[in-house]
Amino acid sequence: MSERPNVVTTFKDLEVDEAVREAIAKRCLQIAEEFPEVSRMETTIAQDGVRYTVHGHVTSKGHDLGAQAEASEPGPAADRLLDKIERQLRTLHDKRIFTQRREAQRDPPKKRGTA
């Protein structure tokens, strides 16, 4: 991977939890190693009553993804969000790779006759 993505974590109306911020950043960098086209990953953590809601947005080459998750603690909510984002990135990656392969199989190169 040539360049690390920009990882931004925001705590909306909450006290900043550095342990959660570091865990999110570490996981985002692991995801970015697998998907080097990712350039920016944003997460916002907010408390909604007794639950924590996490919203995420990922910018990659040619695509923007969004997801949200919730749990009773901010750490597990962030893990759920990042699982969803990783699945979405995998789907996009597989579509791009397998679409190219299907197109190549659909139009095979013509064989030249030998004389």
N, C-alpha and C positions, 0 to 999 in steps of 0.2 A: 504494500500500500504506500503510495507516494505522499499523500497528504492526509492528515487527520481531520475528521469532520469537526465542525463547530458544535459543541454540546452546551445547551442552555437549559438550566433547571430553575424554575420560578416557584416560590411558595406564596400563594395568594392568601393574604390575611392570616398567615401562620408564622410561627417562629421558625427560623431557618434551622434545618437539621442537617448538619454537615455529613453525618454518617450516611444518611439517605442520599444526599447529593453525590457523594463519592461512589456509592454503590451504583447509582444510575449512570454516572459518567463511565465507570468501568464497564458496565454491561453495554452501553452504547458503543464504546470503542471496540468491544468484542464483536458486536453486530457489524460494525463498519469494516472490520478486517475481512469478514466473509462477503460483504457487499461494498466494494471500494467505490461504487458510484455515489454513495451517500455523501452529501456535503454539509448538511446541517440537521441536527436532531434537537427538538425543543420539547420539554415536558413542563407542565404546570400542575402543581398539587394544591388542592383546595379541600377544606373540610365542609361537608354538607351534613349538618346535624351530627350524628355520631359516626358517620362513615367518611372516608376520604375518597375524593374523586381525582383521578389523574387524566389529563388530556395530553395527547402527544401529536406532534407534527414532524414529518420527515421530508426533507427536500433531497432529491437525488437527481441524477442526470435524466431529464425529461419527464420526471414524475414527482408528484407531491402526494404524500400519504397522511392520513389522520386516523386516530383511534382514541378510545377512552376506556377506562376501567375504574372499578371501585372496590374497596375492601375496608375492613375495620381499622387497618393501620396503613400508614403511607408507604412503607417498604413493600409489602405484598401487593398493594394496588399498583405500584410502579412496575413490579415484576410482571403482573398480568398485562399491563399496557405494553411492555417491551416484548412479551411473548406474541401479542397480537401484531405488533409492528413487524417482528421478525417473520411471522407467517405471511404477511402481506408482501414483504420484500421477496421472500422465497417464491411466491406465486408470480410476481412480476418477472423475476429472474428466469424462472422456468418457462414462462410464456415466451419471453424474448428468445431464449436458447432453442426451445423446441419448435417455435414458429419458423425459425431459420432452417432448421433441419427438415421440417415437413416441406417447406418450399423447395429445398434442394432435392428432395426425393421426388417431388411432383414433376419437376422438369429436369430429368437426368440428361447428362450430356449425350449428344448423338454420337453413335459409333460410326467410324469412317470405314468404308469398304476397302478391302485390300485387293489389289489387282494381281 
